[in-house]
Amino acid sequence: MKHSLDQLLVLEAIERLGTFAKAAEELHRVPSAVSYSVKTMEEQLGLTLFERLGNRAQLTAQGRRILAAGRQVLQQAEELERLAFVMREGWEPELHVVVDGVYPMEPLARALRALAEAGAPTRVRLDVEYQEGVPERWQQDRADLMIILDFDPEGDPLQMQALPTLEMVLVAAPGAQPHYELVVRDSALRYRRAPKAAFEGGDNVVHLSDFHGKRLALLAGVGQGWMPLHLVQGDLDSGALGLVAGKRWTYHPRAVWRSGQELGRAGVLFLHKLQNT
């Protein structure tokens, strides 16, 4: 690199204050040191950056272009220092969470809002998978945290935290024929070509990619299917959907992370908000 951040700071101070002497005073240097910094930068770039007009220094056209680009570099350097400072305070650079798509969005949104309100500098990545696709993505991407319904841990030592229970109900539209069972397919790679067996064990199965599409198909009377209660409570209350044989199932979701990969401040806050919703 032909220039340094220090040289850019000198360049910016001279342009803003108008003279080498004032720039030297602000930067707590002698004027000769400021002059030397500018001269060295001009030699390195092969450009004339300033015109001396009496006691004042004025940027040349080339100098103005260099300073405009230099100010962007200085801003990025300031951001880097700020980021390093907050990371020293315990904020991780990125929080990668893999969540089962059946999990309600409301507590996730509250957790994300809490991070924003705390001024967390952490970049958050939230990936949605289904069933066995959740641990598969978590392992494949070495994600920090996963929100999963059922999990049989193998391999790495893990830490787990119970989350509020999730109730599932078997529903259909009034008058709909239970000819088709609607299922959100498992997103694990091994089920892409040969989907796993349906929950009710029928042969006539329609596989969908998510629960929102499944809800619309149920409302259209396509068939019956298991749905998270939080997504269909309004439909049950209005009569647009009804329970099939009163069937219900309760899941006990858990947050899972690796014992040797402790969560930073963002992960701890995110998990705390999920636990207390």
N, C-alpha and C positions, 0 to 999 in steps of 0.2 A: 504494500500500500504506500502511495507516494505522499500521503498526508496523514495527520493525526487528529484526534479529537481536540487536543490542546490547540493546534493551529486553527481549527474551525472556531473554537471559542474566541480566540484572539481576533479572527476575521469578523465575527459577528459583533464583538464589542466595539471595534473600531468603527464599523458601519453605523451602529446604533448611537454611539456617543460623538462621532464626528472627528476625533483626533486620536493620534497614537498616545498622547500624554494622558488623556482621560481614560482610555482603555487600560493603560498601564496602571493607573491609580485604582480603577475598579478591580483589576485582576491581581493587585498587590505585587506588581513587578516594576522594575525600572524600565523607562521608555526604550532603552537600547535592546532589552530582551524582547520587547514587542516588535520592534523594527526587525530584529534578527529572525523572529518567527515568521513574519510576513515575507521577508527576503528569501528564506529557505523554502517556503511554500511556493513562491513564484518560480524559483529555480527548479524545484521538483516537478512542477506542472508545466513549465515552459511557457508561462503566461504572465502578463502584467495585470495585477489585480487592483492596484490603486493608482490614482493620479494625485500628486501632492499639489494642492492649491493653497499656497501660503501656509497657515497653521492647520488647515483642514485637510482631511484625506477623503477622497471621493472614489467610490468603486468604478472601475471601468465596466463596459458592457460585459466583458468576459468575467470580471469579478462578481457582477450581479448574478450571473448564471451559476457560478461556482457556489456563491453564498446561498442561493435558493436551494440547491441540492444539499449543501452542507447543513442547512437548518433542519432538513428532514432527517439527516444522520444524527444530529444532536438530539432531536426529539425521540428518535428510536433509542439512543443511548440513555436518555433520561427514563424512558419506559423500562429499559433493561435494568437500570438501577432500582427503580420502584418495584419491579417484579422480584428481583433478588431480595429486596428488603422484606416483602410480604412473605416470600417463601421461607426466609429465615424465621418468620413468625409462625411457621408450621403449615402454611397453605401449600398443597401439592400442585404441580403444574397442570395435571389433568386428572379428572375423576371419570373412569369408564364404568358404567353400570349396564348390566344386561338384565332385562326384566321380562317375565312371562307376560304375554299380551293379555291374559285374562285379569291381571292385577289392575285395580282401579287407578285411573289417572289422577284423581283428585289429590290423594296423599302425595303422589309424585310431584304434582304441580306445587303443592305447599312446600315440599322440601326444596324444590328449585327456587321458589320465591324467597325462602329463608336464606339461601346462598346469595341471592342478589341483594337482599336487604343487609346482609353482613358485609357486603363489598368484597366478596371472595374473588380473587384473581384467577381462580381455577377454571380451566376449560372443562365443560361437562359434556360427555358423550353418553347418550342414552339409546341403547339398542334394544329392540323388541323382538323376541323369539317366542316359540311355543313349545311347551313340554320338554322333550329331550334336547331340543335345539338350544335351550337356555344354557345348560352346563357345557354343551359342545362349543358354543360361541365363547363362553366365559373362559374355557380352557384354551381354545384356539388363539384368542386375542390376548390372553393373559390379562383380562379385565380385572378391575379392582373389586367389584362388588356384584353379586347377582341376587335377584329377587325371584325365588323359585317356590313352587307348590310342594313338590315331593322330591327328596334328594337322598340318595344313598352314597355317602362320601367314600371315595377311593383315592389312594395316592397321597397328595399333599395334605398335611395336617391343616384342619380348617377351624375357623371360629364361626358360630352361628348365633343368630338372634331371632327369637320368635316375633312375628308381626301379627296384627289383628287378623282374625279368622276371615275366610272368604266363603260365602255360601253360594252353591250352585243349585239351579232348579231345572227340571225337565219341563219344557213349555212347548206349546203349539197355539196357532190361531184357532179361535172357535170354529168348529165345523171342518177344520183341516183334516185330511186323511193322513194317518201316520205311515204312509207308504215309504217316504224317504226319511232317513235320519241325516240331519245336517251336522257336519263335524268340521271344526277348525283343524286342519291337518298339522301334524307334528312337523316342525321346521328343521329337524335334524336331517343331515345329508342322506342318511341311509333310508329315509322314508320318502325321498323325492320320487322314486320310480314305483315303489311298492308301499303305499300308505299302510299304517298299522290298523289293526282291527278296530271297528267302531265300538263305542262304549256300550250300546245296547245290543251289539252282536248281530245286527241285521245285515242282509246282503245288499240292500238298496241304500247306498250311502252317497251323499253329495259332499265333497270336500271343498271347503272354502279357505281363504287365506287369513281371515281375521273375524273377530266377533261382531264388528259393526256390520259387515256384509252379511253375516249369519243372521243377525237380528232382522235386517230388512227382508231376507228370504223367509224367515219365520212369520213376519207380519204379512207377507204376501201369500201365506198358506201353503208353502211348498212342502212342509213336513214338520217334524218335531226335532228338538235338539236341546242339549244342556247349555244353559247360559248363566253367567254370573248374575246374581240377584241385583247388584247395583246398576246393571245395564238395562234390566227389564222391569224394575219395580214400578215405574210409571206405566208401562204397558199392562202390567197385571192389575194395577189400580183402575185403569181406564177400561179394562176388559178386552183390549186389543189382543192380548195373549192370555192363556190360562195354563195352570199347572196340569201336567199329565200324570194321573194316578198319584198325585201328591208327592212325587219323588223329589227328594232333596239330598244334597251331599255337601259336607263341610270340609274345606281344605284348611290346612294350617301353614300358611306361607312362612318362609324364613329368609332372612338376609344372610348371605354366606360370603366370607372372605378368607383369604389364606392367613394362617398364623404368622408366617414369616414375612408377610407383606402388610404391615400395619397401616390402617387408614390414617390419612392426614386430617387436618381440621375440617376440610370440606366434606370428606367421607363421614367423619364423626357427626357433623351437623346434619348431613343428609339422612343418616341412619336414625339420629335422634328424632327428627321430624316424622319419619315413617313410624317409629315406635309409639309416638304420642299423638296419633291422629284418631 
